[in-house]
Amino acid sequence: MSTPNGTVYEMKIIADGLSKLGVGGGYEIVIANNPDIVENTAAEELQKFLGKGGVVIRIVPESKSTGKKRFLLGRDSNLNAIKHFGDQGDLDIRNVSAEDDGFHLKRIGDDVVIAGANPRGVLYGVYAFEDFVMNEVKSGDLDVRTIPSFRKRMSAPGHYFNSVNFPTEGLPDEKVAYLSRIGANQVILFDLGVVGTVYCKLQTYVKSDVFPFQPPPIPDLQIKLKSAGALCKKYGIDVYFWFEEPVIPSLAGGVEKYPPEALGTVKRPWGGDKDGLDRTLCVSSPIVQEHYKCMLKKFVREYPDVTGIVFYNLDGSSWLCTPALCPRCKSVCKESPPDRHNPWESQAAFVTLMAQAAREERPDFDLRFWGSVHYNENIEKSLRAAQGYGSLMSFWNGSDRDIMIPENGEADRSFDVSLAAAKERKVPLYGLIEFSNLLDAIPNGLPFPFSVCSAITRYQKRGVKNIMEFAGPLPGLNQINALVAQRFIWDPEQSPGKLLADLSVQQFGVRGGGLMYQAWEEMKKAFDVWNDDMKFHPLQGSIFFASISPGFGGNGLSETVLPDIVSGYNSTIQLYSRVEPYRAADFENLKESAFLDKMMVMNAHLSAAAKVAKQAVGSAGDKEFIGICYYGAAKARPTQKEYAELNYASIAIADALCRQRCDVIRAYHLRIAIEKCCRESDEKSALEKQYLDLVREDIGVQELFCELLAGFAEMRPCFTRTSLTEPEIAKLLSETRKKLEKLKAFLATPTTQPKNSL
């Protein structure tokens, strides 16, 4: 099999860089006599990298080193040569905390020294050496000292509502390596798959002794989780798993199998029976408490390489009892609203129970509590009452998820309360932000690097030292946002403009890079539309009805602009207000003309971004390769043109879908205006004509989207050039054509015409 051209390019760049550094035969990689597992990984990564450049050398412990030219990999505490250089003042790493992933990479005589403050720092030093060889040898002496500004950096391998996710593939080595390469030292694994499944429940991984009739654990997923933990350990990555409990009994053996004393009732904000009622496991029940204590202890024992869990329990298939409907919970909940689905007292008691059970088994096990979501007025009480959690997490906006932090807006009070609680408890607070893969808000691969930098800066200025994203980048896309986040999380003091200008040239060439940089500037203007105190906007998770994303497998397409849009849009707003009644006024703002005005301004900038990004495709080299490619997985490095196509495609999709959303909201306002008019008025006839013109206009918008998708369907490989797989494109085309049929059928109906129209 021939070597892919991108691989040949990479091998030549490495060989040239090593030659300029004077690194060749006669070197050896020296590690400690008692290396940490991550230091072994660092040595193996370095050996593999050097081999690509034609330099084949061995790895030896320090006691067996005989070479005069050495790569020294280790810490001041376990490698004598590094301690010696530290004593002489040649290295500056000794006083860096072992909790930080700092390193000092330096050429000292013939030696190349990679000294870490901890084992992970050694690995990051190896990565820095690789980057230097690939891109910076011309810049001068090899002397790089770095301490990340954010201490913990959690990401995910694109496992959130994707067709390829943890249940389908586990966590492959190449994805773990990629996450390590972009600086993630924690990973969160999701088993969500489809809302309403049991993938994110403890019963999937451990067997209940209290309720033995629950479905047994899934052996394949048990193996995958254990394998993921062991693999991440090699790279110094802490593994967390997302769990939602208590489970709805209908999904765990059937309601009829549970004893009455285990069950309670919830008045759900959505779902349930015709009255919104559902049965749930009552967390105030002693038998349920015993069940969960045993289950979590088992989980901690059986998965020793899992650092902790991320805990969330008010959505999908996990609900607490409504106090007024459960005598046990009513006796516990003295202050919680009796008619609500989110009683803070019973949740705090449940979190405390789970945290204590885990720590009885392993004192350092971390239960990370998402305490700010679904709470606002009682957030202080909830966080104060809950005990034993090892860390907290919160979005700036205090709600679901977001990909930006408004530059002018203040943090939600629930974020401020979470930050204060974390300081009081002396536990980490994780600032949540989605950089790349928020599928219910934006298309895969959408580049918005200026907003990435801005969000990181806002958290840094608030003193947040840990950052977390639920839905990490899709490794196969080598996403711009992930590259920017990696660099800016480590050094948020640098100039975003210079960072992005340099990156654009590295990835797209001089001409293509200049144009793509302009596209990113337009993306900044598009996102800046929401830089005020508007609490909800299209760039947030779960705001499905306003998003600019094709959604989960194409399920997020906008509704048609037909007259029933009024009832549909209003009922959606009502549902969101039931879930979070304290934000009802903010949700109502999504009906206002000011929201539509902002959407249309954003759309204008998205259109401008798509136009200039398409020009970048024409200017990027079709024979030159991108400079930074951290995810290879045996695939060729993309050309600058292919990479430009990928970045253009996601912007073009966002532009097309935003235009469709604008049409929907315009139709909503027109239909409301029509309904308010007198039956026979001239004003009503004029509005009806405007509405029909809008329907015709929207048909054109839908047809243009079909043309765009049809063009993407011809590109191979689809995913790495368009951010969509072939089945996803086919589904989007199918759903859009169905919408076109409905719109054309509506226009063909005589009763749709205004009475005085010709």
N, C-alpha and C positions, 0 to 999 in steps of 0.2 A: 504494500500500500504506500502510495507516495505521501510525502510530508506536506500538509496544508501550507499554502503560501504564507499565511499569517504566522505560522510556527517558524518557518524559515526566516522570516523578517525578524521575529523575536530572538532567535538564536544568533543572528548576525549582530543585532544591537547589543546583546549581552557580551558576545565575544569582543566586539569593538570597545565596549566600556571597560571590560576587564583588562584588555590590552593597554588602554590609556592609564589605568591604575597600576599597571605593572604586576597584575595578579596572574600567575600561570603555574607551571609545574613547580614542585618543591614545597608547596604549602600543605598544611594539614589543619583540620578543624579540631581544636582542643576544647574539651568540656571538662567539667568537674569530675572527680572520682566518684562523687555521689550526686549525680545530676537529678534534678526534678524532671518529671515526665514531660513538662512543657519545654524544658531546656533540651531534652532529647529531640522533641519535635522541631525546635529551632535549628538544631544541628542538621537534621535530616532535610529541612526545607532549604537551608543554605547549600548543602551538598547537591541537592537536586538542581537548584538554580545555577550553581557553578558548572554543573555538568552540561546544562543547555548551552553554555558558552565554550564548551570544549575543555574545561578544566576539571579533571577527575581526581579527587583527593579523598583521603580517608578521614574518618572521625575517630579520635583517640582520647582516652582520659588523660588528665594532666600528668599523672604519674608515669605514663608510657610515652609521653611526647618527646620526640627526638629532633624535630625540625627546627630550623632557624627562622623560618617564615611561618607565621601562625595566624589563624583566625581564632581569637580567644573569645569564647562564649560562656558567660556565667555572671556570677554576682561577687561583690566584694567579700561576701561571707563564705563562699565555697570554691573560689578559684584563686590560688596564691598569686598568680601573675597579675590578676586584676587588682588584688589587694596591694601588690607592690607598686603598680602604677598609681593607685590612689594615694599611697603614702608619699610618693614623689610629687603629687599634685598634678599629674598628667591627666587624671580622670576626675570628673566632678559628678559623682553619683552617690557617694557614701551617706550624705545627709538627706537624701530623698526618701520619703516614707515608703515602707514596703507595701502600704495600701495603695500607692500610686503606681501606675504602669510606666514609670519613667525609664529612660535609657540614655546612655552616652555611647555613641558610635564614633570611633576615632582611629585614624591611622597614626600609629606611633612607631617610627622606624619602619621595619619591614612587617610589623604586626598590624593586623586589623582587629581592633578590640571592640567587642559588642558587650557592654556591661549593663546589666539591668538592675533596677531597684528591687525587682521581684522576678520570678521566672517568666511571667508574661512580658515583662519589659525586655527580656532577652529576645524573645520571639519578635516583638515589635521592632527591636533594633535590627534584626535580620531583614524584616520587611523594608526598613528605611535604607538599608544597604542596597537591596534590590532596586528600589526607586532611584537611588543615587546613580547606580550603574546604568539604568535604563534612560534616565532623563537629565542627570545633573553633573556628570563627570566633568563637563566643560566649565563648571562653576567654580572650581578651585579645590582646596584641600578637603579631605574627608574628615569632617568634624561636625557631628550633628548631635545636639543634646536636646531632648524633648521630655516634657512632663505634661500629660494631658490635663486640660483645664477641668473636664468633667471626669469624676472618679469612676463611676459606673455608667456603662453605655449598653443598653439593652436593645436588641433588634430581634428580628424573626426571619426565617427563610422563605418568606412569601407564602405562609401556610394559612392564610385567612380567607375563607370562601373562594379558594381557587380550585380548579378541577384537579390539579396536582397538589396534594397536601399531605399532611402527616399520615392520615389513614391509608393513603394510596401508595406512598413511597418511603415513609419513614424520614430519616434525616441523612442523606448521602454525604460521604466524606467531602466531595467537592463543594457542597454547600456550607459545611462547617468551615472548611478552609477559606471560603470566600468571606463568610461573616467575620472570621478572625482577621482576614486581610483588610477589611474596612474598619477594623478597630472595635468590634463588638466584643465585650468581655462577659456579656450575659445573653442568653437566648431564651425566648419564650416560645413554647410549642402549643399549638392549638389543635384540637381535634373537632372543631365545630362542625365541619362538613356542611350539614344542612341544619338550620334552626329546628329544634324539636327532637333531635336525635340524642342518644345517650353517650356520644363520643366524649363529651366534656364532663362526664360524671365519674366519681370514684369507682363505681361498680364495674366500669370497663377495665379496670386495672387490678382491683383486689376483690376478694370474695367476702361477702357479709356473713358473719356467724350469727348475727341477730335476726336477719331476714334472709335465710338461706334460699328462699324461693326466687330471689332476684336473679335476673339473667347472669350467667357466669361471665367472668372476665374474658376478653377476646385475646387468645394466645398470641396472635400475630402482632397486636398492638403492644402487648406486654414486652415482647421481644424487641420491638422497634424502640420502645422507650428506654429499655435497658441499654440497647446498642447506642442510642443517641447520647445517653449520659456518659458512657465510657468513651465515646469518640470525642465529645466536647471536652472531656477532662484532659485529653492530649493537647488541646489548644488553649487550655486555661480558661475555658468558657463555662460559666455557671449556668446550669439548666433549670428553668422554671416551667411549670405546666399550668395551664389555665383550667380552673375548675369552677363549675357552677353547681351549687347545692343549696337547699334540698331539692331532690328530684321529684317531679310529678309522679305519683305512684302508677299512673296508667302507662308510663314508659319504663317501669321497673318491676315487672311481675304482674301488674294489675291491681286495681284498688281493692278488689274483693279478697286478695290474699293477705292484706295487712290487718292487724288487730285494730279495733276501733280506737284504742288509746294512742295509736301512732298517727292518726289522721287529723287533719284540720281543714279549714275552708278558706279560700282566698277570693276576694272580689277583684278580679283582674282588670287592669285598665284596657286590655284588649284580649281577645280570645276567650276561652272558657265556654260555658254553655250559653243558651239564649239570654240568660241574665248576667253573663260575665263571671259566673261562679265556677270554681274548679276545686278539686281535692288536692291537697299537698301534704307532704310529711311535716308534722308539727314539730318545730325545733324546741318547743317548750315541753315536749313529751319526754319523760325519763327514758323510755325504751328507744326513742329516736336518738336521743343524746348518746346513749350507750352505743348504738349502732355507729354513729359518726365518730365517736372517740376510737372505737376499735378499727374502723375503716381507715382513718387517717394514720393511726399508729402502724397499721399493716403497710400502708403505702410508704411511709418513711423508712420502715425496715427493709422492704423488698426492693426499693429503688434508691440505694445509697448514693448514687451519683447525681441525684436530683437535689438541687440546692433548696428549692422552695416551691410554693404554689402562688399563683395570682388568683385572688378570690373575688368572685362576683356572683350575686345571687338574686337578681330582681329582673329577670327577663327570660324570654324563650320558654324553656321547660323547667324553670326554677323560680319558685315563689314562696314567700312567707305567708303565714296565716294573717288574715285581716282580724284584728283584735275583737271586734264586735261579733264576729262569726265563730270565734274559738274561745271557750271558757278558760282554757289553760293560758293562752296568750293574753287574754284580757286581764288575768291576774298578774301577769308579768309586766304588761304595758300600762303603767300608771299615767304616763304623760303623752304617749304617742297618740296621734289621731286615731280614733277607734274604727273609722270607716275607710281607712287607706290600706293599700297593698304593701306599703313600705314602713312598718312600725320600727322605729329606730332602736327601741329597747330590746326587742326580741332578736333583732339582727346583731346588736352589740353583744348580747349574751351568747349567741351562736358563734360569732367570730372568736370570742374569748374561749369558748369550749374547744374549738378547733385548734387555736393557737397553743393552748396549754397541752392538749393531747399530743400535738406534733413535738413540742419541746420536751415533754416527758420522755419521748423516744430518742430525740436528738436535740440537744440544747441549742445548737446553732441553726436549726431548720427555720427558714424564713417564710412566714405567712404574710404575703404582701396584700394589703387591703385597699381596694378601690372604694374608699369610704365616702368620696364626694359625689358619686353619681347617684341620681335619684333622691338626693337630699339637698336641702338648702337652708330652710329655716331651722332645722334641727341638727345641722352638721356638727356644731360644737358638742352637743350632748352625745351624739353618736360616737364621735372619735374619743371623747373623754371616757365614756362608759366602757367601750371595748378595751380589752386588756390583752397583752401578750403578742400583738402583731409586731413583726420585725421590720416592716417598712410600709410606707404609704405611697400612693400614686394619685395624681390629679392632673387634669387638663387645665390650662389657663382659663378656659371659658367655663369650667366647672361642670361640663355636661359630658356628652358622649365622646366624640373624637374630633380632631381638627388637624388641618395640614398647615395652618398659619396662625400667628399670633398678631392681632392688630397692633400697629405701631402706636396708635393714639388711644386705644381702649385700655381701661383698667382691668386688672385681673378680677375674675368673679370672686365673690366673698368666700365661696367654698374652697377655692384654691388657697386664698390667704389663710383660712382657718386650718386647712391641711398642712400648710407650711409651718404655721405656729405650733400645731400639735406635734409635728415631727421634731421640731426644735425642743419642745418641752419634754418629749419622750426620749430624745437623743437617738432617734432612728432616722434612716435616710428617707427623704422625699424624692420621688421620681417625677420629674416634669415630663408629661406625656405629650408627644407630638408625632404626627405621621408624615414622613418625608417622601414616600415613594408609592405606596401601594394601597391606598384607601379606596377600594374598588366600588364602594357605594357613593363616592363623591367625585372621583376623577378617573380618567382613563389610565390604564397601566402605562408606566414610563413617562408620564407627563413631566416635562422639565419646568421647575419653578425655583431655580437655585437662589435667586435673591431673597425670596421669602424663607427659604431654608436658613440662610444666614441670619435673617432678621429674627426668626423664632428662637434660634440658639442664643442670640445676643440678649433677647428679653429675659430668658431664663437665667443666663449668667449674671445679669445685673440685679436679679432678685436673690442672688446667693444660692441658687440651686446647683448642686454638685453632681446630680445624677440625672440621666436622660433616658427616655424609654419610648420605643415605638412598638405598637402591637403588630402591625403588618409591615414587616421589613421589606426591603427591595427584592424584586425577582432577580436572582443572581444571573440568570442567562442573558439579561438585558444590559448588564454593566451600567446601571442607570447613573445619569449625571447627578441626580440629587444625592445618591448614596456616596459618590465620590466627594461631593461638596460637604456633606454632613461629616464625613470622616475627617476631612481637613479642618473644618471650622469648629467641630466639637473639641478637637485637640488644641486649637489656637483661635479663640473667638476675637482676639485683639487685632487680627490681620485685616487688611482692606478687602471687603467682598469684591469690589470692582476689579482689583488686580488679580485676585485669586481666580475669578471667573474668566477674565480676559486670557490669562495664561492657560487655563484649562480648555477653553474653547479652541485655541490654536493647537494644543496637544491632540485634541480629539478630532478636529475637523479640518486642520490645515489653516494657513493664513487667510485665504479668501473665504473659505467656507466658515471658518471660525469667527471671523468678523461679522458675517451675516447671522450666524446662530447666536452670537452675543446680542445682536440687536433684537432677535426674537425673544431672548430671555428678558431683555429690558421691557418689551411689550408685555410679557407675562407678568412682570413686576407691576406694571400699570394696571393690568387686569385684576390682579389680586389686591392691589392697593385700594380698589373701589370699596373694599370692606374694612378699611382701616379706621373705623370709627366705633361707636358703642353699640352697633347693631349686634345683638347676641347670636342670631342665627343667620346663616348664609349658605350658598350652594357648595361651599368648600368644606363642609363638615360631614362627619359620618352620620348615617341614619336619616339625613334630611333628603330622603329619596326623591320626593316630589319636586325638588329644585336642583338636583345635582347635575353635573356636566359629565356624567360617567355612563357608559353602557351597562353598568351594574354587574351583578353576579351572573356571568354567562349570558349577558344580553338581557337580563330581566329588569334592568333599570331604565329602559327607554321611556320617554315621556308619554303621557296619555295623548289621545287625539284631541284636537281642538273643537270637538263636537259639543253641542249645548249641555250635555250632562257633566261638563267639566266643573260647573259651579257646585253641584252637589258633591262631586268627588273631592274637589279641593277643600271645600268646607269640612267635610267629614274627616279628612286627613288632619286638618288643623285641630279639630275637636279631639281626635285620638291622642295627638301629641300633648294636648293640654290636660287630658286625663292622666297621662303618665307623669307629667311634671306640672301640676296646677299652679305652682308658684312662678312658672314661666309663661303662663297663658298669654299675658299681654305681649310678650316678645314673639310668641308664635303668631298672634293676631297681626303683628307688623308685616308678616309675610304676605298678607292680603293687600297691603297698601300700595298706592301707585309709586311711592318712593322706592319700594323694593324692585318693582319692574324697571324703574329708571336706572337703578344700579346694575341690574342684570344686563340691560341693553348697553350700558357703557362698558361693562366687562366684556360683552360679546364683541364690541368694536375693537377692543384691544386684542382679544383672542384671534379675531380675523386678521388683524395686522400682523400678529405673531406668526400665524399660519402662512401668510403670504411670504414673509421674509425667510421663514424656515424652509419653505419650498425652494426659494432662490438658493439657499445654502446647499440643498441637495444637488443643484446643478453646478455649484462651484466646488464642492468637496471632491477630493481625488477618488477615482474608482480603482486606482492601483496602489495608492498609499494606504497604510493601516493606521488605526487609532493608536495613540501613544500609551494609553493606560487601559489595560484589559486584565482585571483581577480574576475574572471567572472564565476559565478555559474549558474545562470538562471535555477535553478531546475534540473540541470544535475549533475551527479556524478563527483567528482574530478577525473581526469585521473590518472592512475597508472604511475609510472616512465617509464615503458616499452611502454605504449601507447603514452606518451609524447615524448619519444625517437623516436618512429615510425614516429610521426608527423614531427619532426625536420629532421630525415633522409630522409623522402619522398621528402620534398621540395629541399633538396640538390641534391638528385638523379635526380629529374626532371631537375634542373638547369644544372647538368652535362650532361644529355642526350641531352638537347636542345642546349647546347653550342657545343657539338660534331657535331650536325647537322648543326649549323651555320658555324662551321669551314669547313665542307664539302662543303657547298654552296660557301663560299669565295674561297676555293681551286679550285672548279669547274670554278668559274668566271675567275680566273687567268689562268687556263689551257686553257679555251676556247679562251681567248684573245690571248694567245701564239699560239694556233693552227691557229687562223685567220691571224696572222702575218706571218706564214710560207708560203713558196712557195707551190704550189698545190701538187707537186709530191715528195717533199723532204723527205729524210729519217728522218729528225728531226720531221717533221709533223707526220709521222707514229708513231714515238716513243711517241710523245705527245698524239696522239689519243689513243694509248694503255694505257698510264697512266690515261687518262680520263676515259676509260672504266673500268679500275681497280678501280678507285675512285667510279664509279657508283655502282659496285658490293660491294665495301666496305660500301657505304652508305646504300645499301639494308640491310646489316647486322646490321648497326646502327639503322635503322628504326625498324627492327624485334626485336631487344633487347628492344627498347622503348615500343613496343607492349607488350612484356613479362612483363616489369615493370608495365605498366598500368593494365594489366590483373590481376596481383597480388594485386594491390591496390583495384581493383574492388571487391575483395573478402573480404576486411576488413570492419568491421562494429564497430562503425559508421564511414563511409568513411571520412567525412569532418574533424573530430577532430583527425583522425589518419593519413590522407594523405594530408590534406589541399585542397582536391578537393571533390566536390560533385559527386554523382553517375552519374548524367547527364553530368557533365563536363568530367569525365573519359570516358564515352561512346562516347562523341563527339571527344575527342582526339584520341581514338582508331579508330573511323570511318575515320577521316581525315588522320591519319597516314597510314591506310590500303589503302586508295585511292592513296596516294603517292607511296606506294609499287607497286600497280598495274601499275601506269604510268612508274615507273622505270623498272619493269620487261618487260613491253611491249616494252619499248625503246630498251632494250638489245636483245629482240627477233627479232628486225627488222634487216634484213641483211645489210642494208645500213649503219648501225652504226659501222660496223667492219672496222678496218684499211685495206687498200688495200693489204698489204703484210702479213696480219695476217693469221695464219693457220686455 
